[in-house]
Amino acid sequence: SYTYYKVDATTVAACGTDAFGVQRLNCSPWGALESAVATGVGQVTVSGWAMDPEQTAGPVEYSWLIDGTGNQGGNSGYANQPHGAVPASSLPAGNFGFSRTISVPSGTRTICLYLHDGGNYGRSLTMNCATVNVPAPPLPPTAFPSAPRKVKAVAKQGKAVVKWKAPASSGDGPVTEYVVLASTGQKVNTKKTKAVVRRLKPGKKVTFTVTAYNKFGAGAESKRTKKVRIRR
């Protein structure tokens, strides 16, 4: 939900300074960020509206505070697109809306609408904000471990011992874990290059694969072992 920056429409025309020489805020631009949606890697589509009661020569200029930092990446523009009436601020429909896609760093970001005063008495002001989760670019395959090598399995009574060699590349970080998966569904997590897979059905032929993980996630799966028959 968003909160409009409300102005009493009956006092909009009374621009100037008060008895202490302070500029009246009702002369300043006002508006609202109505929607902020992540639409791609490093991209957010924003829309809303902006008005300035004393600026008649053209539309209000807007920009963005991203995590409290001023306008970034050429994200400024003008509120000159059609917009419906805004009853909360006593505004009829008109060309004071905006909708565009801006550049935003990936991660959880707070985006605030900032309006630039174009008159003689108002102030440039920050309106409302929205929190958006902006997707990061996908990691390259080289960030993850390559497949574990020379995976072999030896059948035992109701279990199997699986051994392997570490992957040729651990990716962009050390291997943190291996996951051994049996063709019958049993799974073992280990930090070693050896694992005992238990609760296997005697007489059943089973194969195994091993996958290495680092801080970014799962790497390539190993080649499947030859079938071994579980001992009774």
Secondary structure, DSSP 4 states (H G I P E B T S, - for coil): --------GGGTT--SB-TTSPBPGGGS-EEEEEEEEEEETTEEEEEEEEE-TT--SSPPEEEEEETTB---TT--EE--EEE--BGGGTB-SEEEEEEEEEE--SEEEEEEEEEE--SSS---EEEEEEEEEEPPPPPPGGGS----EEEEEEEEBTEEEEEEE--S---SS---EEEEEETTS-EEEESSSEEEE--PPTT-EE-EEEEEEETTEEEEEPPPPPPEEPB-
